[in-house]
């Protein structure tokens, strides 16, 4: 390659960086002032770095087979800031591809047509709905990730306000607060918190990016009166897993200031297990206790749903290869569960999973059709579900992958199903992925009516994003999604 082309490539990179830098404040303005959440094929553009934005543009080539750069999307984002848009989730990537296919032209005229539902829809008085108080009961792995996501989404019409966390406390409260703030600030798996965190020991608060979070010390729900802290009509998200039925979770509803309880584990008895995107329509205004099911159930149900819709599932087996969790032992020691007493970082541990049976709670049509088992492996995060299925219709790997790719980018399940087609990916590549599950296309096997699919999932972060989606739903935080899905 001659020096001139090399210089041209380098200059193009710098030009794209400069445009991405200009795009960031525009994206922020749309979020803060118009309550417009911009995405690029399902990947949020808000609060992202220049390099992240450029990488997400390259991702489009993987899923659409066409190049998309900030040269294509910047004029659209700029025009969006001039159209007085109302609240919505807007996929700038899909708009950019459609705009290119039309041959470009007047970006503002194109957007007036594509975004007609929200053009001139901004409420200048800021009447975007009633905010909802959220309390995290427990502050372990899921609790802290939920805190990160809720703080990140604060403002912009999201309406969810993280008001408090409830933990057990003994001894030096000031030291305890610092430790809990430190665990929120630094994470060995998910990296550092993106922002600033401070502690007020006297007020017993942690402030994260301007969000003042009350830390309440209590040994049981009965010990808490949330109204003392100005919290009312709140949703309590129980991350402890101690109570899983209506009687146990109902303790939260006895507290002053609480309206609903959401469990981040599979619910028992009559508690509705919700996989967002699949059966959230089953939630009624009268439901005061709900479960967000398990991380594995959230990962597999969307894929099973679209497969059953297109091909029909006769029967199958789900094998979960799951990262070890905090309920296992670091070294061999007593454990009430079979095999889980053996050292988690040194062993693959065969164990049971209720995910296959739990599928029927979200997809009744698959009741009795699936079996399941699980293997805990020596990695701290990101798991995989292997779906070994007998279908009602014949297919092959190419057709199956093409269908799942289309579902991941242009269907109502695009927040739940992600798709990757790379021979090099491994589990750590999916840390922080916000989808419920990611189909690994290179691993797909299909021959006639027999199909084997491999679905990755970040069992901490991806699951937490599903929990937040349920929180938004039960708090009446609904966004129009544009351009409208075709699937």
NORWOBEL-V264366 format. One line per field, one symbol per residue. psi: psi as a letter, one per 20 degrees, with the letter a starting at -180 (. if undefined). A space follows every 50 residues. Layout:
BEGIN
psi=???
END
This chain:
BEGIN
psi=prhghghgghhgghghgghhhhhghgghghgghikooprnlippipkqrg hggghhhhhhhhhijqqprhhhhghggghhijjlqrprppnhghggghgg hijbbohhhghhghkhhipkjpohiknjrpqppppooqlbghghhggggh ghipakjhipoohqqprqqqcogghgggghhhhhhpphgjaqpnbqpqpn hgilqpooliooopoppqirhiipohhhjjpqkqppoojhjgpirhgghi hhiiqpjphqppplrpqrcjppopopifkiiiprhipipqqjbrhgghgh ggghghghhghpogrrpoppopqqriirqhrprpphqphiiqogiiqpop rrqjgghhhhhhnhijpjiqrqrqppqlqiqprqpoooqorhqqargggg ggghghhhilrijhihprppmpiiqrgiijpipiqhqopnhhipppocjp qpqpoqpoifggghhhghhggggijknpppoqqqqi.
END
